[in-house]
Amino acid sequence: PIMDDYGRLTDDYGRLSQDEEKIIRHLLEHKTITRKEVIELIEAQKTKAHEILSHMREKKIIITSGKGRSTHYILGELAHDQ
């Protein structure tokens, strides 16, 4: 089922970068991700992780939940289904 969801997301959002794909796969499996987890997952610096997350938010692939240290990200579609 995760691959079905992944296929549907890539169809909906078009071409994704490898880093975006990694983040989406993580979110499909774990439901949430923090910026720290993104940094570790894509092996990037804070600035690069922030750019990718911002871009994904602009495309409405993910949404932000929480504030400050408890900020995490969830798939936009999952948020609407809850």
C-alpha angles and dihedrals in degrees: 000000000000091000089049089054091045092051091049091050093050089049090050097045101033124216113010129192119247089252092052090049091052091050093048092049089050091049093049089054102037103022094222139047134188126214089250090055090049090052090053095041097052095029094233141134122263092259094054092046090050091051093051094046091047091050091049090050091051089053088048091236090127136018131208120247126187129008138259115349091356093058113130137161132237133184111273092228093051090053091054092049094055 
